[in-house]
């Protein structure tokens, strides 16, 4: 199986949502190992709208806040967490769009890549390469400039999206995706 890499570009809009949640340490949820959780989308906003909102200062008396956990029905209390999110919307070649929430690998189709400039600051790749975030077939993600679990870094050549990386990538070994980035394609091992 091979999947071509393709670059998604920011659409210039963000999906605004209101989220209520608890941490797992605050009491478990039988349907989610990380705690109780629920979100509701309010709609799309522009960069200007996003910049005008600061932190999680959305009024708590807004009736659109989720009242109960999606997984188990737990009813949120005033003490539980409140969070307003503005998640970036990306556009694929051909016009299809997706919202980047939580995990890129679960939000974007496999083979999708975005420039991850925020990761450049943390990368210590010896070749100083650009960081590209790539959605993998198992719902995971890989950054071109990250270090390998066993130490060292991948050798990455080419110009996005026609990248080649060696050696192979084994995401979530032994049950996840194992394969190669070869001449702009994800190729299963």
TIRO-2110 file (N, C-alpha, C; in Angstrom, 1 decimal):
// TIRO-2110
0.8, -1.2, 0.0, N, 1, A
0.0, 0.0, 0.0, CA, 1, A
0.9, 1.2, 0.0, C, 1, A
0.6, 2.2, -0.8, N, 2, A
1.3, 3.5, -0.8, CA, 2, A
0.2, 4.6, -0.9, C, 2, A
0.6, 5.7, -0.1, N, 3, A
-0.3, 6.8, 0.0, CA, 3, A
0.5, 8.1, -0.4, C, 3, A
0.1, 8.8, -1.4, N, 4, A
0.8, 10.1, -1.7, CA, 4, A
0.7, 11.1, -0.6, C, 4, A
1.9, 11.8, -0.4, N, 5, A
1.9, 12.9, 0.5, CA, 5, A
1.3, 14.1, -0.2, C, 5, A
0.5, 14.9, 0.5, N, 6, A
0.0, 16.2, 0.0, CA, 6, A
-0.1, 17.2, 1.1, C, 6, A
0.2, 18.4, 0.7, N, 7, A
0.3, 19.5, 1.6, CA, 7, A
-1.0, 20.2, 1.8, C, 7, A
-1.4, 20.3, 3.1, N, 8, A
-2.7, 21.1, 3.4, CA, 8, A
-2.2, 22.5, 3.8, C, 8, A
-3.0, 23.4, 3.4, N, 9, A
-2.7, 24.8, 3.7, CA, 9, A
-3.8, 25.4, 4.7, C, 9, A
-3.4, 26.3, 5.6, N, 10, A
-4.4, 27.0, 6.4, CA, 10, A
-5.4, 27.6, 5.6, C, 10, A
-6.7, 27.4, 6.0, N, 11, A
-7.8, 28.0, 5.3, CA, 11, A
-8.1, 29.5, 5.7, C, 11, A
-7.4, 29.9, 6.8, N, 12, A
-7.6, 31.3, 7.3, CA, 12, A
-8.8, 31.4, 8.2, C, 12, A
-9.4, 30.2, 8.6, N, 13, A
-10.5, 30.2, 9.5, CA, 13, A
-10.2, 29.2, 10.7, C, 13, A
-11.0, 29.4, 11.7, N, 14, A
-10.9, 28.5, 12.9, CA, 14, A
-12.3, 28.0, 13.3, C, 14, A
-12.4, 26.8, 13.8, N, 15, A
-13.6, 26.3, 14.3, CA, 15, A
-13.7, 26.5, 15.8, C, 15, A
-14.6, 27.4, 16.2, N, 16, A
-14.7, 27.7, 17.7, CA, 16, A
-15.6, 26.7, 18.3, C, 16, A
-15.2, 26.2, 19.5, N, 17, A
-16.0, 25.3, 20.3, CA, 17, A
-15.9, 25.6, 21.7, C, 17, A
-16.9, 25.1, 22.5, N, 18, A
-16.9, 25.2, 23.9, CA, 18, A
-16.7, 23.8, 24.4, C, 18, A
-15.8, 23.6, 25.4, N, 19, A
-15.5, 22.2, 25.9, CA, 19, A
-15.6, 22.2, 27.4, C, 19, A
-16.3, 21.2, 28.0, N, 20, A
-16.3, 20.9, 29.4, CA, 20, A
-15.6, 19.6, 29.6, C, 20, A
-14.8, 19.5, 30.7, N, 21, A
-14.1, 18.2, 30.9, CA, 21, A
-13.6, 18.2, 32.3, C, 21, A
-13.1, 16.9, 32.7, N, 22, A
-12.4, 16.7, 34.0, CA, 22, A
-11.2, 15.9, 33.6, C, 22, A
-10.2, 16.0, 34.5, N, 23, A
-9.0, 15.2, 34.3, CA, 23, A
-9.3, 13.8, 34.9, C, 23, A
-8.6, 12.8, 34.5, N, 24, A
-8.8, 11.4, 35.0, CA, 24, A
-8.5, 11.4, 36.5, C, 24, A
-7.6, 12.2, 37.0, N, 25, A
-7.4, 12.2, 38.5, CA, 25, A
-8.5, 12.8, 39.3, C, 25, A
-9.5, 13.5, 38.6, N, 26, A
-10.6, 14.1, 39.3, CA, 26, A
-11.8, 13.1, 39.4, C, 26, A
-11.6, 11.9, 38.8, N, 27, A
-12.7, 10.9, 38.8, CA, 27, A
-12.8, 10.4, 37.4, C, 27, A
-12.8, 9.1, 37.3, N, 28, A
-12.8, 8.4, 36.0, CA, 28, A
-14.1, 8.4, 35.3, C, 28, A
-14.0, 8.2, 34.0, N, 29, A
-15.1, 8.1, 33.1, CA, 29, A
-15.1, 6.7, 32.5, C, 29, A
-16.2, 5.9, 32.6, N, 30, A
-16.1, 4.6, 32.1, CA, 30, A
-15.9, 4.5, 30.6, C, 30, A
-16.2, 5.6, 29.9, N, 31, A
-16.1, 5.6, 28.4, CA, 31, A
-14.9, 6.3, 27.9, C, 31, A
-14.0, 6.9, 28.8, N, 32, A
-12.9, 7.6, 28.3, CA, 32, A
-11.8, 7.6, 29.4, C, 32, A
-10.7, 7.0, 29.1, N, 33, A
-9.6, 6.9, 30.1, CA, 33, A
-9.1, 8.2, 30.6, C, 33, A
-9.3, 9.3, 29.9, N, 34, A
-8.7, 10.6, 30.3, CA, 34, A
-9.7, 11.4, 31.2, C, 34, A
-10.9, 11.0, 31.3, N, 35, A
-11.8, 11.8, 32.1, CA, 35, A
-13.1, 12.1, 31.4, C, 35, A
-14.0, 12.8, 32.0, N, 36, A
-15.3, 13.2, 31.4, CA, 36, A
-15.0, 14.3, 30.4, C, 36, A
-15.7, 14.3, 29.2, N, 37, A
-15.4, 15.3, 28.2, CA, 37, A
-16.6, 15.5, 27.3, C, 37, A
-16.8, 16.7, 26.8, N, 38, A
-17.8, 17.0, 25.8, CA, 38, A
-17.5, 18.4, 25.2, C, 38, A
-17.8, 18.5, 23.9, N, 39, A
-17.5, 19.8, 23.2, CA, 39, A
-18.7, 20.0, 22.3, C, 39, A
-18.9, 21.3, 22.0, N, 40, A
-19.9, 21.7, 21.0, CA, 40, A
-19.3, 22.8, 20.1, C, 40, A
-19.5, 22.6, 18.8, N, 41, A
-19.0, 23.6, 17.9, CA, 41, A
-20.0, 24.8, 17.8, C, 41, A
-19.4, 26.0, 17.8, N, 42, A
-20.2, 27.2, 17.7, CA, 42, A
-20.2, 27.8, 16.3, C, 42, A
-19.2, 27.4, 15.5, N, 43, A
-19.1, 27.9, 14.1, CA, 43, A
-17.6, 28.4, 13.8, C, 43, A
-17.4, 28.9, 12.6, N, 44, A
-16.1, 29.3, 12.2, CA, 44, A
-15.9, 30.8, 12.5, C, 44, A
-14.7, 31.1, 12.8, N, 45, A
-14.3, 32.5, 13.1, CA, 45, A
-13.0, 32.8, 12.3, C, 45, A
-12.8, 34.1, 12.1, N, 46, A
-11.6, 34.6, 11.3, CA, 46, A
-10.4, 34.7, 12.3, C, 46, A
-9.3, 35.0, 11.7, N, 47, A
-8.1, 35.3, 12.5, CA, 47, A
-8.3, 36.5, 13.4, C, 47, A
-9.0, 37.5, 12.9, N, 48, A
-9.3, 38.7, 13.7, CA, 48, A
-10.2, 38.3, 14.9, C, 48, A
-11.2, 37.5, 14.7, N, 49, A
-12.1, 37.1, 15.8, CA, 49, A
-11.3, 36.2, 16.8, C, 49, A
-10.4, 35.4, 16.3, N, 50, A
-9.6, 34.5, 17.2, CA, 50, A
-8.7, 35.4, 18.0, C, 50, A
-8.0, 36.4, 17.4, N, 51, A
-7.1, 37.3, 18.2, CA, 51, A
-7.8, 38.1, 19.2, C, 51, A
-9.1, 38.4, 19.0, N, 52, A
-9.9, 39.3, 19.9, CA, 52, A
-10.3, 38.5, 21.2, C, 52, A
-10.4, 37.2, 21.1, N, 53, A
-10.7, 36.4, 22.3, CA, 53, A
-9.4, 36.0, 23.0, C, 53, A
-9.5, 36.1, 24.3, N, 54, A
-8.3, 35.8, 25.1, CA, 54, A
-8.6, 34.7, 26.1, C, 54, A
-7.8, 33.6, 26.1, N, 55, A
-7.9, 32.6, 27.1, CA, 55, A
-9.2, 31.9, 27.0, C, 55, A
-9.6, 31.5, 28.2, N, 56, A
-10.9, 30.8, 28.3, CA, 56, A
-11.9, 31.7, 29.0, C, 56, A
-12.1, 32.9, 28.5, N, 57, A
-12.9, 33.9, 29.2, CA, 57, A
-14.3, 33.9, 28.6, C, 57, A
-14.8, 32.8, 28.0, N, 58, A
-16.1, 32.8, 27.5, CA, 58, A
-17.1, 32.7, 28.6, C, 58, A
-18.2, 33.5, 28.6, N, 59, A
-19.2, 33.6, 29.7, CA, 59, A
-19.7, 32.2, 30.1, C, 59, A
-19.6, 31.8, 31.3, N, 60, A
-20.1, 30.5, 31.8, CA, 60, A
-21.6, 30.4, 31.8, C, 60, A
-22.3, 31.5, 31.6, N, 61, A
-23.8, 31.5, 31.6, CA, 61, A
-24.3, 31.3, 30.2, C, 61, A
-23.5, 31.1, 29.2, N, 62, A
-23.9, 30.8, 27.8, CA, 62, A
-24.5, 29.4, 27.8, C, 62, A
-25.7, 29.3, 27.4, N, 63, A
-26.5, 28.0, 27.4, CA, 63, A
-25.9, 27.0, 26.5, C, 63, A
-25.0, 27.3, 25.6, N, 64, A
-24.5, 26.4, 24.7, CA, 64, A
-23.4, 25.5, 25.3, C, 64, A
-22.9, 25.8, 26.4, N, 65, A
-21.8, 25.0, 27.1, CA, 65, A
-22.4, 23.5, 27.2, C, 65, A
-21.6, 22.5, 26.9, N, 66, A
-22.1, 21.1, 27.1, CA, 66, A
-22.4, 20.9, 28.6, C, 66, A
-23.5, 20.2, 28.8, N, 67, A
-24.0, 20.0, 30.2, CA, 67, A
-23.5, 18.6, 30.7, C, 67, A
-23.2, 17.7, 29.8, N, 68, A
-22.9, 16.3, 30.3, CA, 68, A
-21.9, 15.7, 29.4, C, 68, A
-21.1, 14.7, 30.0, N, 69, A
-20.1, 14.0, 29.3, CA, 69, A
-20.7, 13.2, 28.1, C, 69, A
-20.1, 13.3, 27.0, N, 70, A
-20.5, 12.6, 25.8, CA, 70, A
-20.5, 11.0, 26.0, C, 70, A
-19.5, 10.5, 26.6, N, 71, A
-19.3, 9.1, 26.8, CA, 71, A
-20.2, 8.4, 27.8, C, 71, A
-20.5, 9.1, 28.9, N, 72, A
-21.2, 8.4, 30.0, CA, 72, A
-22.4, 9.2, 30.6, C, 72, A
-22.6, 10.4, 30.2, N, 73, A
-23.7, 11.2, 30.7, CA, 73, A
-23.5, 11.9, 32.0, C, 73, A
-22.3, 11.8, 32.6, N, 74, A
-21.9, 12.5, 33.8, CA, 74, A
-22.3, 14.0, 33.6, C, 74, A
-23.0, 14.6, 34.6, N, 75, A
-23.4, 16.0, 34.5, CA, 75, A
-22.3, 16.9, 35.1, C, 75, A
-21.8, 17.8, 34.3, N, 76, A
-20.7, 18.7, 34.8, CA, 76, A
-21.1, 19.6, 35.9, C, 76, A
-20.2, 19.9, 36.8, N, 77, A
-20.4, 20.8, 37.9, CA, 77, A
-19.7, 22.1, 37.6, C, 77, A
-20.0, 23.1, 38.4, N, 78, A
-19.4, 24.4, 38.2, CA, 78, A
-17.9, 24.3, 38.4, C, 78, A
-17.4, 23.4, 39.2, N, 79, A
-16.0, 23.2, 39.5, CA, 79, A
-15.2, 22.5, 38.4, C, 79, A
-15.9, 21.8, 37.5, N, 80, A
-15.2, 21.1, 36.4, CA, 80, A
-14.7, 22.2, 35.4, C, 80, A
-13.8, 21.7, 34.5, N, 81, A
-13.1, 22.6, 33.6, CA, 81, A
-13.9, 23.2, 32.5, C, 81, A
-13.6, 24.4, 32.1, N, 82, A
-14.3, 25.2, 31.1, CA, 82, A
-13.2, 25.6, 30.0, C, 82, A
-13.5, 25.4, 28.8, N, 83, A
-12.4, 25.7, 27.8, CA, 83, A
-13.1, 26.2, 26.5, C, 83, A
-12.6, 27.3, 26.0, N, 84, A
-13.0, 27.8, 24.6, CA, 84, A
-11.8, 27.4, 23.7, C, 84, A
-12.1, 26.8, 22.6, N, 85, A
-11.1, 26.4, 21.6, CA, 85, A
-11.3, 27.0, 20.3, C, 85, A
-10.3, 27.5, 19.6, N, 86, A
-10.3, 27.9, 18.2, CA, 86, A
-9.3, 27.0, 17.5, C, 86, A
-9.8, 26.0, 16.8, N, 87, A
-9.0, 25.0, 16.1, CA, 87, A
-8.8, 25.4, 14.6, C, 87, A
-7.6, 25.4, 14.1, N, 88, A
-7.3, 25.7, 12.8, CA, 88, A
-8.0, 24.8, 11.8, C, 88, A
-8.5, 25.4, 10.7, N, 89, A
-9.1, 24.6, 9.6, CA, 89, A
-8.1, 24.6, 8.5, C, 89, A
-7.8, 23.5, 7.9, N, 90, A
-6.9, 23.3, 6.8, CA, 90, A
-7.6, 22.9, 5.5, C, 90, A
-7.0, 23.3, 4.4, N, 91, A
-7.6, 22.9, 3.1, CA, 91, A
-6.6, 22.0, 2.3, C, 91, A
-7.1, 20.9, 1.8, N, 92, A
-6.3, 20.0, 1.0, CA, 92, A
-6.4, 20.4, -0.4, C, 92, A
-5.4, 20.0, -1.2, N, 93, A
-5.6, 20.2, -2.7, CA, 93, A
-6.9, 19.6, -3.1, C, 93, A
-7.6, 20.3, -3.9, N, 94, A
-8.9, 19.8, -4.4, CA, 94, A
-10.1, 20.5, -3.6, C, 94, A
-9.7, 21.1, -2.5, N, 95, A
-10.7, 21.9, -1.7, CA, 95, A
-11.3, 21.3, -0.5, C, 95, A
-11.1, 20.0, -0.2, N, 96, A
-11.7, 19.4, 1.0, CA, 96, A
-11.0, 20.0, 2.2, C, 96, A
-11.8, 20.2, 3.3, N, 97, A
-11.2, 20.8, 4.5, CA, 97, A
-11.4, 19.9, 5.7, C, 97, A
-10.5, 20.1, 6.7, N, 98, A
-10.6, 19.4, 8.0, CA, 98, A
-10.2, 20.3, 9.1, C, 98, A
-10.7, 20.0, 10.3, N, 99, A
-10.3, 20.8, 11.5, CA, 99, A
-9.2, 20.1, 12.3, C, 99, A
-8.2, 20.8, 12.6, N, 100, A
-7.0, 20.2, 13.3, CA, 100, A
-7.4, 20.3, 14.8, C, 100, A
-7.9, 19.2, 15.4, N, 101, A
-8.2, 19.1, 16.8, CA, 101, A
-7.4, 18.0, 17.5, C, 101, A
-6.8, 18.2, 18.6, N, 102, A
-6.2, 17.2, 19.4, CA, 102, A
-5.1, 16.5, 18.7, C, 102, A
-5.4, 15.5, 17.9, N, 103, A
-4.4, 14.7, 17.2, CA, 103, A
-4.5, 14.9, 15.7, C, 103, A
-3.4, 15.3, 15.1, N, 104, A
-3.4, 15.6, 13.7, CA, 104, A
-3.7, 14.3, 12.9, C, 104, A
-3.1, 13.2, 13.3, N, 105, A
-3.3, 11.9, 12.6, CA, 105, A
-4.7, 11.4, 12.6, C, 105, A
-5.5, 11.8, 13.6, N, 106, A
-6.9, 11.5, 13.6, CA, 106, A
-7.8, 12.5, 12.9, C, 106, A
-7.3, 13.7, 12.8, N, 107, A
-8.1, 14.8, 12.1, CA, 107, A
-7.9, 14.8, 10.6, C, 107, A
-6.7, 14.5, 10.2, N, 108, A
-6.4, 14.6, 8.7, CA, 108, A
-6.3, 13.3, 8.1, C, 108, A
-6.6, 13.2, 6.8, N, 109, A
-6.5, 11.9, 6.1, CA, 109, A
-5.0, 11.5, 6.0, C, 109, A
-4.7, 10.2, 6.0, N, 110, A
-3.3, 9.7, 5.9, CA, 110, A
-2.6, 10.3, 4.7, C, 110, A
-1.4, 10.7, 4.9, N, 111, A
-0.6, 11.3, 3.8, CA, 111, A
-0.6, 12.8, 3.8, C, 111, A
-1.5, 13.4, 4.6, N, 112, A
-1.6, 14.9, 4.7, CA, 112, A
-0.4, 15.4, 5.5, C, 112, A
0.1, 16.5, 5.0, N, 113, A
1.2, 17.1, 5.8, CA, 113, A
1.0, 18.6, 5.9, C, 113, A
1.5, 19.2, 7.0, N, 114, A
1.4, 20.6, 7.2, CA, 114, A
2.8, 21.0, 7.7, C, 114, A
3.2, 22.3, 7.4, N, 115, A
4.4, 22.8, 7.9, CA, 115, A
4.2, 23.1, 9.4, C, 115, A
5.1, 22.5, 10.2, N, 116, A
5.0, 22.6, 11.7, CA, 116, A
6.1, 23.5, 12.2, C, 116, A
6.0, 24.8, 11.9, N, 117, A
7.0, 25.8, 12.3, CA, 117, A
7.1, 25.9, 13.8, C, 117, A
6.1, 25.6, 14.5, N, 118, A
6.2, 25.7, 16.0, CA, 118, A
7.1, 24.6, 16.5, C, 118, A
7.3, 23.5, 15.8, N, 119, A
8.2, 22.4, 16.2, CA, 119, A
9.7, 22.7, 16.0, C, 119, A
9.9, 23.6, 15.0, N, 120, A
11.3, 24.0, 14.7, CA, 120, A
12.1, 24.4, 15.9, C, 120, A
11.4, 25.2, 16.8, N, 121, A
12.1, 25.7, 18.0, CA, 121, A
12.6, 24.6, 18.9, C, 121, A
11.9, 23.5, 18.9, N, 122, A
12.2, 22.4, 19.8, CA, 122, A
13.1, 21.3, 19.2, C, 122, A
13.1, 21.3, 17.9, N, 123, A
13.9, 20.3, 17.1, CA, 123, A
15.4, 20.5, 17.3, C, 123, A
16.1, 19.4, 17.5, N, 124, A
17.6, 19.4, 17.6, CA, 124, A
18.2, 18.6, 16.4, C, 124, A
17.4, 18.5, 15.4, N, 125, A
17.9, 17.7, 14.2, CA, 125, A
19.2, 18.2, 13.8, C, 125, A
20.2, 17.4, 13.6, N, 126, A
21.6, 17.9, 13.3, CA, 126, A
21.7, 18.6, 11.9, C, 126, A
20.7, 18.3, 11.0, N, 127, A
20.7, 19.0, 9.7, CA, 127, A
19.9, 20.2, 9.7, C, 127, A
19.2, 20.6, 10.8, N, 128, A
18.4, 21.8, 10.9, CA, 128, A
17.3, 21.8, 9.8, C, 128, A
16.7, 20.6, 9.5, N, 129, A
15.7, 20.6, 8.5, CA, 129, A
14.3, 21.2, 9.0, C, 129, A
13.5, 21.5, 8.0, N, 130, A
12.1, 22.0, 8.4, CA, 130, A
11.3, 20.9, 9.0, C, 130, A
10.5, 21.3, 9.9, N, 131, A
9.6, 20.3, 10.6, CA, 131, A
8.2, 20.3, 9.8, C, 131, A
7.9, 19.1, 9.3, N, 132, A
6.6, 18.8, 8.7, CA, 132, A
5.9, 17.7, 9.5, C, 132, A
4.6, 18.0, 9.8, N, 133, A
3.8, 17.0, 10.5, CA, 133, A
3.0, 16.2, 9.5, C, 133, A
3.1, 14.9, 9.6, N, 134, A
2.5, 14.0, 8.6, CA, 134, A
1.6, 13.0, 9.3, C, 134, A
0.3, 13.0, 8.7, N, 135, A
-0.7, 12.0, 9.2, CA, 135, A
-0.4, 10.6, 8.7, C, 135, A
-0.3, 9.6, 9.6, N, 136, A
0.0, 8.2, 9.2, CA, 136, A
-1.2, 7.4, 9.1, C, 136, A
-1.1, 6.3, 8.4, N, 137, A
-2.3, 5.4, 8.2, CA, 137, A
-2.9, 4.8, 9.4, C, 137, A
-2.2, 4.7, 10.5, N, 138, A
-2.8, 4.2, 11.7, CA, 138, A
-3.5, 5.2, 12.6, C, 138, A
-3.6, 6.5, 12.1, N, 139, A
-4.2, 7.5, 12.9, CA, 139, A
-3.2, 8.3, 13.7, C, 139, A
-1.9, 7.9, 13.6, N, 140, A
-0.9, 8.6, 14.3, CA, 140, A
-0.3, 9.7, 13.5, C, 140, A
0.8, 10.3, 14.0, N, 141, A
1.5, 11.3, 13.3, CA, 141, A
3.0, 11.2, 13.5, C, 141, A
3.7, 11.8, 12.6, N, 142, A
5.2, 11.8, 12.6, CA, 142, A
5.7, 13.2, 12.2, C, 142, A
6.7, 13.7, 12.9, N, 143, A
7.3, 15.0, 12.5, CA, 143, A
8.7, 14.7, 11.9, C, 143, A
9.0, 15.3, 10.8, N, 144, A
10.2, 15.0, 10.0, CA, 144, A
11.4, 15.2, 10.8, C, 144, A
11.4, 16.2, 11.7, N, 145, A
12.6, 16.6, 12.5, CA, 145, A
12.7, 16.1, 13.9, C, 145, A
11.8, 15.2, 14.2, N, 146, A
11.8, 14.7, 15.6, CA, 146, A
12.9, 13.6, 15.8, C, 146, A
13.3, 13.4, 17.0, N, 147, A
14.3, 12.3, 17.3, CA, 147, A
13.5, 11.0, 17.3, C, 147, A
14.3, 9.9, 17.0, N, 148, A
13.7, 8.6, 17.0, CA, 148, A
13.7, 8.1, 18.5, C, 148, A
12.7, 7.2, 18.8, N, 149, A
12.6, 6.7, 20.1, CA, 149, A
13.9, 6.0, 20.6, C, 149, A
14.6, 5.3, 19.7, N, 150, A
15.8, 4.6, 20.0, CA, 150, A
17.1, 5.5, 19.9, C, 150, A
16.9, 6.8, 19.7, N, 151, A
18.0, 7.7, 19.5, CA, 151, A
18.3, 8.0, 18.1, C, 151, A
18.9, 9.1, 17.9, N, 152, A
19.2, 9.6, 16.5, CA, 152, A
18.1, 10.2, 15.8, C, 152, A
18.3, 10.5, 14.5, N, 153, A
17.3, 11.2, 13.7, CA, 153, A
17.2, 10.6, 12.4, C, 153, A
16.0, 10.8, 11.7, N, 154, A
15.9, 10.4, 10.3, CA, 154, A
16.7, 11.3, 9.4, C, 154, A
17.2, 10.7, 8.3, N, 155, A
17.7, 11.4, 7.2, CA, 155, A
16.6, 11.8, 6.3, C, 155, A
16.3, 13.1, 6.1, N, 156, A
15.2, 13.5, 5.3, CA, 156, A
15.8, 14.3, 4.1, C, 156, A
15.4, 13.9, 2.9, N, 157, A
15.9, 14.6, 1.7, CA, 157, A
14.6, 15.0, 0.8, C, 157, A
14.9, 15.9, -0.1, N, 158, A
13.8, 16.3, -1.0, CA, 158, A
13.1, 17.5, -0.6, C, 158, A
12.2, 18.0, -1.4, N, 159, A
11.4, 19.2, -1.1, CA, 159, A
9.9, 18.7, -1.0, C, 159, A
9.3, 19.2, 0.1, N, 160, A
7.9, 18.8, 0.4, CA, 160, A
7.0, 19.1, -0.8, C, 160, A
6.1, 18.2, -1.2, N, 161, A
5.8, 17.0, -0.5, CA, 161, A
6.6, 15.8, -1.0, C, 161, A
7.6, 16.0, -1.9, N, 162, A
8.3, 14.9, -2.4, CA, 162, A
9.5, 14.5, -1.5, C, 162, A
9.2, 14.2, -0.3, N, 163, A
10.3, 13.8, 0.7, CA, 163, A
10.6, 12.4, 0.7, C, 163, A
11.8, 12.1, 1.1, N, 164, A
12.2, 10.7, 1.4, CA, 164, A
12.9, 10.7, 2.8, C, 164, A
12.5, 9.7, 3.6, N, 165, A
13.1, 9.7, 5.0, CA, 165, A
13.6, 8.2, 5.2, C, 165, A
14.8, 8.2, 5.8, N, 166, A
15.4, 6.8, 6.1, CA, 166, A
15.9, 6.9, 7.5, C, 166, A
15.9, 5.8, 8.3, N, 167, A
15.3, 4.5, 8.0, CA, 167, A
13.8, 4.6, 8.0, C, 167, A
13.2, 3.4, 8.2, N, 168, A
11.7, 3.3, 8.2, CA, 168, A
11.2, 3.9, 9.5, C, 168, A
9.8, 4.2, 9.5, N, 169, A
9.1, 4.7, 10.6, CA, 169, A
8.3, 3.5, 11.2, C, 169, A
8.3, 3.3, 12.5, N, 170, A
7.5, 2.3, 13.1, CA, 170, A
6.7, 3.0, 14.2, C, 170, A
5.5, 3.5, 13.9, N, 171, A
4.7, 4.2, 14.8, CA, 171, A
3.9, 3.2, 15.7, C, 171, A
4.0, 3.4, 17.0, N, 172, A
3.3, 2.5, 18.0, CA, 172, A
3.6, 1.0, 17.8, C, 172, A
4.9, 0.8, 17.7, N, 173, A
5.4, -0.6, 17.5, CA, 173, A
4.9, -1.5, 18.7, C, 173, A
4.5, -2.7, 18.5, N, 174, A
4.5, -3.5, 17.3, CA, 174, A
3.2, -3.5, 16.5, C, 174, A
2.1, -2.8, 17.1, N, 175, A
0.8, -3.0, 16.4, CA, 175, A
0.5, -1.8, 15.5, C, 175, A
1.2, -0.7, 15.5, N, 176, A
0.9, 0.4, 14.7, CA, 176, A
1.4, 0.3, 13.2, C, 176, A
1.6, 1.5, 12.6, N, 177, A
2.0, 1.5, 11.2, CA, 177, A
3.5, 1.4, 11.1, C, 177, A
4.0, 0.6, 10.2, N, 178, A
5.4, 0.5, 9.9, CA, 178, A
5.6, 0.7, 8.4, C, 178, A
6.4, 1.6, 8.1, N, 179, A
6.6, 1.9, 6.7, CA, 179, A
7.7, 2.9, 6.4, C, 179, A
7.7, 3.4, 5.2, N, 180, A
8.7, 4.4, 4.7, CA, 180, A
8.0, 5.6, 4.1, C, 180, A
8.8, 6.7, 4.2, N, 181, A
8.4, 7.9, 3.4, CA, 181, A
9.4, 7.9, 2.2, C, 181, A
8.9, 7.6, 1.0, N, 182, A
9.8, 7.4, -0.2, CA, 182, A
9.3, 8.3, -1.3, C, 182, A
10.1, 9.2, -1.8, N, 183, A
9.7, 10.0, -2.9, CA, 183, A
8.3, 10.6, -2.9, C, 183, A
7.9, 11.1, -1.7, N, 184, A
6.6, 11.7, -1.6, CA, 184, A
5.4, 10.8, -1.4, C, 184, A
5.7, 9.5, -0.9, N, 185, A
4.7, 8.6, -0.6, CA, 185, A
4.9, 7.9, 0.7, C, 185, A
3.8, 7.5, 1.4, N, 186, A
3.9, 6.6, 2.6, CA, 186, A
3.8, 5.2, 2.0, C, 186, A
4.8, 4.4, 2.3, N, 187, A
4.8, 3.0, 1.7, CA, 187, A
4.9, 2.1, 2.9, C, 187, A
3.9, 1.2, 3.0, N, 188, A
3.9, 0.2, 4.1, CA, 188, A
5.0, -0.8, 3.9, C, 188, A
5.6, -1.2, 5.1, N, 189, A
6.7, -2.1, 5.0, CA, 189, A
6.2, -3.5, 4.8, C, 189, A
END
